[in-house]
Amino acid sequence: MIKVEEKGLYGNFGAGHDKQKRIVNTNRLNAAAYSACASSPSFSGKELSAIQKQFLALFPKREARLFNFMKKTEEFIKGEMGGIVITAVGTGLVAPFPIAFNPFVKAKPGATQEEKDEVRRTKAYSAWRQPISAVIALLIQAGVQKPIDRFLQNLTNDAETAAKWRGDVLNQASLNDEDYLKRKIKGEFKDGTLKFENGNIFDMSKGSDAVKIGEAKDLKEAISTVQKQRTESQLETIAKTLESDGVIRMGNFNIDNNITAEVVNDSIDKYIEAITDMKNKPQDIDFHTRRAEVLINNELELDKLIGKDALKDLPTFTETIDGKKIKRIEFKKLKEYLEGAKSRTNNEDVKQIIEEILNKPEAVMESRCERTFERIKSIREACGGTFDADTYHMYMHKQNRMLQKINDQLEKLKIKDLSKATPEQIKAAIEQIPDFLYCDSSDKELRKVLKRNKGLFIPDAVEELMKKGTPPNEISAKIKEQIKGKVFNDIAQTYKEFTANKFKLFKQLTKVGVGVFITLPISCTVLNWVYPRFMDLFFPKLAGTKKEADAKKNGGVK
């Protein structure tokens, strides 16, 4: 099944789902990618990018291409090259106009027409300097970007040079920069083959008759796949070392304890943020209570219009997801049915509920119908069987208190004095985290809340263990062990993000220094040489005016 995170108009129901997990099965979505994104939350933002890419499949090709183009444009603008190009465009296309038509630069009162023309041509001559300057700056700055990036990547990633950073975060000997890894992997492709971490071979040694195994359709994808596999392997190694020794090891050096402690605190903050996000917002509790009452009061009519029995005769199709064949109602037919159901009722609340479903992508409408009744069931459970607004209101506050208690406990685990942190202290803090992100079958109320984000707090395997009748004590041990492993992996991932941010800052500062002391002087020298020659060649009249003006300032034409 594909799990999609979605928050509906009716907000938190039953177990107080602040972020409702939706079940969507559609042949237009990549099941594996979606399941991975939804069930294994991450704080780096990369899963979000994957979800966005998969979500494009819900739209027609034209809209999907437009969305993809806009996304790439946004990424380009935010990048270094984007900044350089924008600056060059502004300098070359915008700056010349205020210079050429500067109202504050004009001939003296009573000037002759010839003198006025001379001022005009002088301003035009100066204005032309901007686009020429922009082109030169663009060529030089763009030309040094990759060489600088490669030099800094080699400096911090190659085992020999990275060792010079010792325990500093810029030592990336055992957790390489992604671009550095891709360059390194590309260099391994010399014989036309590339070996994946699992032993499979991507073979293009026979030219166009290349053996393209399922893991990659072309060289670019193969390199990207191997890079991800190696990065994952490096993260696993870091997590194991952290678990066994309480340190993060880069090459032959341990990262400074204060840095490791800071990363642990950052990871705890992310757990706290995730739990806080699951809480019922105070300003929304009254709203959710009223919405819950709307659903309960209209349950019978909703069941008659969009319940299972109402939809059972609609035409279906079969699709295979994760090896399982699943029947789905045809999207178009379901949409037509819901539009008809909306028109058949005079109940405005029911109309609004159906309208909300119709506003969703066609692929999630069936799931949305099902979820409406799951919400009604969970609302009743929250109230002990019979809905009562006051009881439901208090129940949501109770959930908030449970979650806040977890946050308070996690806050106490944070290492207070980073400068005095030790591996033993770091390890002890991490090992206590699973105790607060865990709940067993006896914690039914808390379990309902944490199931909203079970990829983070309750491993997926728990449900299977319970179905098999595994003894509670065995389940508890297995759950805690799985959560413990996930916590160490999460901290390794946080360290990767921490390193990437520090390297990005280091790279930016280096480029500022290179720009001020190297590229800027070179650009100015080139501009001073090219500009007068360009003007002499293409605009001799303007160039002549400038020379005459300079000569007059120096005592007349010689």
N, C-alpha and C positions, 0 to 999 in steps of 0.2 A: 504494500500500500504506500501511497505517496502522502506524506504529511505536510500540510501547508499551514503556516501560522496566519491566523486571521482574527481580527477583532470586529465583532458585529455591532450594529446599531444598538442592540439591547444590552451591550456591555457584559458585566459579570453575572453569571447565573450559577445556582447550585453551589458548586465548590468554589465559586468566585473566580471563574476563569477570566483573568485580566487579559490573557492572550490565548484565545481559543485555538486549540489544535484541530484543524479541519482535515477530513479525509477526502482526498481528491484522486480519482483514478482516471487518467486520460491518456490516450495514445499520442497526444501532442506534447507530453511532458516526459523528460528523462527521469525515470523512476529512481534509479540509483542516486543520481545527483540530488534530487529533491529530498529523498529520504535521509541522505547524509547531512544535508543542510538543516533540515528541520529537527532531526533527532540528536544532533551533536552541536549544540550552540557554541559559538566561539565569539570572542570579543574583539577580534582583529578587523572585522568588517568584510573579510574575504568571502564568508558564506553568503553574506548579503549580495555580493556581486554575483555569485553563482545562482542565487535565487532569481535575481533580475534577469540573468541570461536565460534561465529556464522559463521564466514567466513570459518571455517574448513569444514562446510557442503558443500562447493563448490568443495572440492577435494575428490578424491577417498579415501576409508577408510584407506588404507595403508599409504598414504601421510599424512592424517589427524592424524593418530596415531603417526607418526614420528614427526610431527610438535608439537603435544601435549606433547610428551616426551621431546623434546628439550626445550619447554617452561617451563615445570616443573623442568628440570635440571637447567635451568638458574635461576629460582626462588630459588632453593635449594642452588646453589653456592653463590648467593647474600646474603643468610640468615646467621644467626649466626652459625647454625649447619654446614652449608656448609664451613664456614671459619675454624671451628674446625677440620672437616674431612680433608680438604685440607692441613692444617698445619700438622696434624698427618700423612697423607700420605707422605708429603714431608720429615718429620722428620724420618719416619720409613723406607721409600723405597729409598730415594735419599741421605740423609745425610750419611748413613753408607759407601757409596762408596768413597767419598773424604777422609774420615777418614781412611778407610782400605788401600787405595792406595795413601796416602799422600806422594808425592815425597820428601817433605822437612823433613820428619821424617825417618831417616835411620841409619843404624849402622855406627860407626866411621870407618874411613879409616883403613884398615888392620885387620878388625874384622874377627873372625873365623866364620865358617858356623853356629856353634851353636849360636853365638851371633846374627848373622843375622836372624836366625829362631826365636830367642827370640823377636827381634824387630817386626818381622812380626806378631807373635802371640799376642804380646801386642797391636798392632794396631787393629787386628781382635777383641780382647777382648773389646777394647774401642768402636769399631764400633757397636758391638751388643747392646751396651747401648742405642743407638738411637731408634730402633724399640720397645724395651721394654719400654723406656720412652714415646714413642708415644702412645702405647696401654694404659698405665696408665693414661696419660694426657687426652686421648680421653674418657675413662670411667668416670673419675672424672669430667671433664668439661661438658661433655654431661649430666652427672647425675645431675648437679646442675642447668641446664638451666631452666627446668620447675618449680622447686621449687622457684627459684628467680622470674621468670615471675609471678607466682601466688601470691607470697608475695607482689610484687610491684603493681599488679593489684588490690588486696584487699586493699592495703594501699591508693590507689588513687581513687577507685571506691565505696567501701563500704561507705554508708552515714556517719557513725560514724567516721571512720578514715579519710575520704576525707575532713571532716569539718575542720580538723587541718591545711589544706592548705589554708583555708579561700578564699581570692580572687585571689589566684594564679592559673595559667593555669593547674597545676597538679590536681586541684580539679575537678574530673570527676563524681561527684555524680549524675548529671542530664544528662550527655552525656557519657554513659559507653563505655569502651573499648570493641571492638567486641568479642574478645576471652573471656573476663570476662562475657559478656552477655551470650555467648554460654554455658559456664560452669554453670551459674546460671539457664538457661533454662533447661539444661540437668538434673539438680537436681529436677526440677518440674515434671519430667517424672516418678516418683516413682510408680504411680498407673497404668502405662501403657498407659496413655493418655496425650495429650499435646494440649493446647488450643491456637488457633491462635488469633491474635488481632481482627479479624473480627467476632469472635465467633465460627468459625468452629473448629471441634475436630479431631485430629489425634489419632486414637484409635488402640493400639496394645495390649490391655489387654487380648485378646483372643488368643494370640500367633500367630501361622502361619496364622490364619484366620483374620488377622488384617484388619480393615477398613481403607484403604489408600485413602483418598480423593484426589481430583485433585491437591491440593496445594503441595503435597509431596508424593514421592513413597517409602521413607524409613525414619528412624529416623534421620539420619544425615541431610537429606534434610529438614525435618520438623523443626529441630533445627535452621538450617541456615535461613529458611523462617521466623520463629518467630523473630529471632535476627534482621533481616533486617526490619521487621515491627516495632519492638520496637525502633530501631535506628531512623527510619523515624518519628515515633511519638515524640521522644525526640527532634529531629531537628525542628519539627513543633512547639513544645512548646517554644523552644529557640527563633525561629523566631518571634512568637507572642509577647513574652515578650520584645524582642528587638524593635519591632514595636511600642508597647504601652509605654514602659518606657525608651528606649534608653540604656538598659543594658542587659548583658548576665548573667543569674542567674544560679548558681550551688548550689543546696540544699537551705540553708538559707542565702547564701552569693552571692553578686554580684561580678563578675570578675572585677579586677581592670580596671578603665577607660582607662588607657594607653594601656592595652592589647587589649581591645575592639576596641579602635581607630586604633591600628596597624592592626587588622583583617579587619576593614573597608577599610583601605588604601590598604591592600593586595587584597581585592576583587575588588576595583577600578582598580588596576594595571592589574588584570586579564581581566577585560572588555577592558581596553586599549590594552592589548596584543591581544585579540580576534579581535578587530577592526583593529589594525595594520596588522594582518595576512590577513585581507580581502582586504587590499589595493593592487593595481596593483604595482608590484615591478618595480622601474625605469629601471632596466637593462632588464626587460622583455617586456616593452611596445612596443618597435619597433618590437620585435619578434611576439607578439600577433597581431599587426596590419598587418604584412605580412601574418600571418596564416589566419586572417579574410578575407583578399583579396583572398586567395586560395579558401576558402569555397564559397565565393560569385561568383567567376569566374567559379566555377565548379558546381553550384547549379543544373542546368538542367540535367547534366549527372548523378549526384548523385541521383537526384529524380528518374531518369529512372532506375537506378541500385538497389538502396536500399530504395526508398521511399515507402509509404504505399501501393500504387497501385502495386508496383513491388513485394511486399511481401504478398499480400492478398491471393494468391492461395496456399501458403505453408501450410502443415498440422499443425493443432493446437491441444492443449489439454486444459482442463479446471481445474483450481485449485481454492480453496476457501481461501481467505485471509481476515482477519478481518470481516468474515461473508459475504463477497462479492465474487461471482463467476467471475473469470476473465479468459479470453481466452489468451493463450500464444502460440507462435510459438514453435514447437518442437525444442529443442536445436540442436540436431544433424543435422536435416534437414536445419535449418537456417545456420549453419556453412558450410555445403556442398554448399548451395546456394551462400553464400558470397565468398567462394573460387572460384566458377564458375564465379561470377560477376567480381572478380578481374582479372581473366584470359581473360575476354571478352573485357576489355578496354585497350587502348594503352596510356591513359593519366597517366603519372607518379604520378601526384598529387592525382588523384582519387585512383590509386593503393595504395598509401601511407595511405590515409584515411581509405580505406577498410582493409588494413593490420593492422592498429591500432585497429580497431574493432575486428578483428580476434585474436589479441593478448590478448583480455580481456577474462575472464572466460565465458563459454558458456551461463551462466544464465544472463549475463548483455549485451549480444550482441544485443538483440532486443531493449533494452533501449538505447543502444549506437547509433543505427541507428536513433531512434526517436530524440535523443538529438542533433544529427548533424543538423537537420532541425530547431530545437528550437533555436540553436545557430545562424543559418543564420537569422532567424526572429528577434532575439534580436539585432544582429549586425545592421540590417536595421533600427530598432527602435532607436538605439543609434545615428544613423546618420540622423534621421528625415525622413526616408523612402528610401533614395537612398544612397548606400554605397559610402563613400569618405574617403580615407585613412587619410587625414589630420584631417577631422572632428572626425573620430573615435579615432585618436591619442589624440586629445584635450579632447574628452569625458572621456577617461580613467584618464587623469590628473585632470579633473573636479571632478570625483569620489573620487580621492585621497584627494583633498582639502576638500570635504564634510566630509570625514571620519576623517581627521586631525582636523577639527573644533570640532567634537565631542570629540576627545581625549583631545584637549586643554581645553574644558569645564570640562571634567571629572577630569583632572589633578588639576584644581582649587578647586575641592571639597575635595581633600585630606586634612586631618587634619595635620597641620604643626607642632604644638607643642604637642606631645603625652603626655608629663608629665602634661600638664594643661587641658587635654580633659575633658569635662563634658558630662553627659548623654544627655543634651539638644543639645549640639554641635554635638554629634554623631548622634542623631536622625535626626537633620536638614540636615546633610550631606547626610545621606542615602535617605531621602525623596526627595532630588533633583535629585538623579541619574536617576529615570524613565523619567524625563523631557528631558534628553539627549539621552535616549535609545528608544525614541518614535518618530514615525512620522505618520501623518494621511494621508488621501487621497489627501490633497493639496500638500504634499511633494513628488510628483511622482518620481522625480529623486533620492532622498535620499531613498525612499521606495524600489526602484529597487535594490539598493545596500544592504540595510539591510535585504531584503528578503533572501539573501544568507544564513543568519544564523537566520531565523525567530524564531527558538526555543529560541534564546537568546534575540532578539530584538523585534520581532513581534509575539505575541502568535498565535498559529494555528487557534484559534477561530475567528480571525479577518476576514479571507476569508469568513467564513460561515455567519458572521454578515453582510458583504457587499452584499453577494448573496441574503440575506433575505430582503434587502432594509432598514435595520435599519438606522435611521437618523444619520448623521455624528457626531453630538454632543454626542449622546448616545454611539456610537462606540468609540469615543475618551475617554469618561469616563471609559468605560469597559476595553479598552486596557490599559490605565494608571493604573487602579486598578490591573489588572492581572500582569503587569510588576512590579508594586510596591511589590506585594506579592512575585513574583519570586526573586526580588532583596534581600529581607529579607531572603528568603530561601537560596539563594546563599551565603549570608554572614554567615548564620548558618553552611552551609557546609564547607566554608572556615575556620571557627573556629574549626570545627571537624578535618580538616587536620592540622591546626596549633597545636591543642592539641596533635594529634597523633605524630607529629614531635618532640614536646617538650618531650613527654613521652618516645619516642624512645631514645632521647639523654640522658634523666635521667636514663633509663634502662641500656644503654651502659656504662655510667660512673659508675653506681652502680656495674655492672659486672666486670669492670676493677678493682675497689677497692676490690671486693670479690676475684678476681683472684690473685691480688698481695698479699693480706694479709691473705687469707684463703686457696684457692685451690692450689696455687703454693707451699707454705710450706708443705701442705699435700702431694702433688704429689712428691716432693723431698724426703720427709720422707719415703713414700711407696717405691719409686724407690731405695733408699739406702738400704732398707731392702730386697726387692725382687731380685734385680739385682745379687748380689753375690751368693745368694742361687740358682737362676735360672741357672747361669753359672756353679756352682758346680754340679748341677743335670744333665744338658744337654751337657755341654762342659767342662768336668773336666780338660782336658789338657790345655785349654786356661786359665782356672781359676788357675791352678797350676802355670803356667808361670807368671801370674800376681802376685801371692803370693810370688814367688821366687824373682821377681824384686823388690817388696816392701820390702822384707826382706833384700836384699842387700843394699838398700838405707838406711835402719835402722841399718846397721852394720853387716850384714851377717845373714845366716840362723841359727836359734836357735833351 
